Amino acid sequence: MREIVLDTETTGLSPEDGHRLIEIGCLELMNRVPTGRTYQQYIHPEREIGEDSTRIHGLTSAFLETFPTFKEVAPAFLEFIGESPLVIHNAAFDCKFLNAELATLGHSELSNPITCTLVMARKKFPGSPANLDALCRRFQIDNSNRVKHGALVDSEILAQVYFRLLGGSQAKTLFSLGEIAPTAAEEAVATIHFESVSIPRRTFPLSEAEALAHETFVREHIAGALWLKQK
């Protein structure tokens, strides 16, 4: 199951007022694990950026002068996200800008399934702050490198928040083996049942780097993990 965690930066708050995209950042998840594939692009907005917006993301008109327009980057962006579900914090805001930019090109609106983590957070913690910084504090996620907003940096942080909002712990992840074909054991498929979604498990072995990354993640994020007790 492929998902894309996505964030944008803009010249202002509303495309209806002529504001434009200035950065897109995407991070690919496969079976809810980052693959290392990302897409990040600064965009020339073809207009000035207000000081209020620059204070948030640090991007200026002078910096963006040499970058391509949305028309130039749209094909690569659309190819990267494909038809995969999108995970976005405050999806209404980002999708409004993305669809406005696509409309200027005569392109249809995004039809990808959308998961809004802001909506998830408000349902899970009603009445509590639900911005990214507040959720990082709640879930003890280190976001010290987030001095200014940035589309790719925020996507990387959001991926961690998304996992926590889903209940990312071994108690909420159930593994069950499927049938093994007697004539092709190497093609046996195990099924991971996560939030009632069935995902084929890969059949090739972990590399040493992947195994180390997994062990490091478990040590840092899952207290009393069974994986460590079995070592």
N, C-alpha and C positions, 0 to 999 in steps of 0.2 A: 504494500500500500504506500503510494507516494503522496506526500503532502509538501506544500511550500509555505514556509513562514515568511511573511512579507511585511515590509514597512516602507513608508515614504516620508520625504521632507518636501515642504512646499514654500512658496513665497508668501503665503498668507492663509487665511482661514476658509475662504470660499471661492470655488471656481466661478460662481455667479458674479463675483466682483472682479473677475479677470485674473485671479491668481492661478499659478501654474506649478507643476511638479518641478523639483530641482534635484531630487535624488530618489532612486529606487534601490532597495536592498532585499535580497531573497536568500533563503537558506533551505536546502533540500533535506527532507526527512524521508527515510525509507523504513517502513514498519516502526515509525516514531523514533528513529535513531538518526542523528545527523550523519550524512554521507560524506561531508567535506566539500560537496559541490555548492557553490554560491554564485549569485549574480549581483553585481553592484555597479551602478552607473550614475554619475553626475550628469545633469541635464541643463543645457542653456535654456532659461525660461522665456527668453525673448521679451523680457520686461525687467524693471528694477525690483530689487528685494528690499522690503521695508526693514527699518532698524529693529523693530520688535521681533520680527522673524529671525533676523540674524543673531539676536541675543540668545535664541533658543538653540539653533543648530550650528551657528558659527559660519555659515556659508554666505559669501558676498557676491554681488554682481560681477566684480572684477575677477574673482576666482573662477566663476563659471563661464567667463567669456569665451574660452577656447574649447568648451565641451560641446558635443552634438546636441541638436534639438530632439524633442520627443519623437518627431517624425522619423528621424534617423535611427533612433534606438528601439523603436517599437517592435520591429520584426524579431530582434534578438531577445527582447523581453518576453514577447508572446511565445516564442519557441521554448524558452526556458520553463515557463510555468505550464505550458501545454494545457491540458484539461484537468490537471491535478487540483484537488481541494486546496484552498488557501486558508492559512491561519493568520489572522490579523487582529491587532488590538485596536479597538474602536474602528471596526471595519467600515462603518457607514462613512467615516471621514475619508479614508484612503480610497475606497471604491468610488466615491463621488468624484474625486480628482482623477483617478485612472479612467473612469468612464467618460469624463468630460474631455480628457486628452484624446481618447480613442474616437470620440464623436467628431473632433476637429479633422480627423483623418477619414471620416466616413465609415469608420469601423463600428461594428455592433458592440454592445456592452459586454463585459465579462460574464460568461455563463458558468464559471467554475463554482462548485459548492464552496460556501464560505463558513468558516468557524470564527466567531468573534469572541476573543478571550476576555474582553471587557464585559460582555454579557455573561459569560461563564463565571467571572469573578464576582459580579454583583449578585448572581443567583447563589453562589457558594458562600459568600460573606456579605449578606444584606446589611446595608447601613455603614459599611466600612469603606475606606478609601480603596479605589480599584485601579489607580494608575500604575504604571510599571514600577516606579520607585517604591511605592507602598507595597506592591506584591513581592518585590525583591526582599524588602525588609521582613515581610511575613514569612517567606519561604527560606530566608537566610541565604539568598543568592548574592554572590559578590558582583556588584556592578560599579566598582570603584573606577573602572576605566571609562565610565560614561560621564565625562565632564560636560560634554554637549550632546544633544540628540544627534544621532547619525543612523541612517536607515539600516545599514548592515549590522552595526553594533547592537541596535535595538532589536533586530531580528534574532541575533544570537541569544540575547537575554530573554526575549519572548519565547524562544524554543524551550528554555528551562522552565519558565513560568507555566507554559502550556502543559508540560509534562506533570508538574506539580498539581495543576488544576484538574488534570485527569485522574489524580490519585496515584501518582507514579511511585508505587512501592510494590515489593514482591507479593504483598497480601492481596493486591488488586489485580495481579497478573496471573492467569491460570494457564498452565501448559498441559496439553494432552497429545499423546502420540496417535497418529492415524494408522491405517493398515499399511503393512509393509508388503509390497509385491514380492513373492518368493523368487521370482526370476530376475528381479532388478532391484536389489536391496539398496544400491547406491542412489536410486531415484525415489526412495521412500520420502514421503512428505509428512512432516510433523505439523501440527496446527497450533498456532498461538491464539487463544481466545482472549481478546482484550476489548473490554467495553462492548461485548457481543459482536465484535468484528473478527472474522476468521482470516488469518494471514499465513500464507505458505512460509515455512521456515527454510532458509537457504540450506543447501546440501553440501557446500564446500566448507573446509575447516577454517577456524580462526587463524589469522596470522599472529605472530608473537606480539606485534605492536597492538593489535586489536584486543588480545587477551589482557595485556598490561593495562590498556585504557579502561577495559571493563572492570578489572580488579580495583583500579584507582577510583573509578566512579562509585563502585559499591562501598569501598572503605569510607569515602567522603560523605555519601548521601544516604546510606541505608544502615541504620544501627542494628547490630545483631544479625547481619545477613547470613543466611544458610550457606551461601557459596563460600564464605570465609571459614565457617565452622567445619566444612568438609575438607579443607586443605590440610 
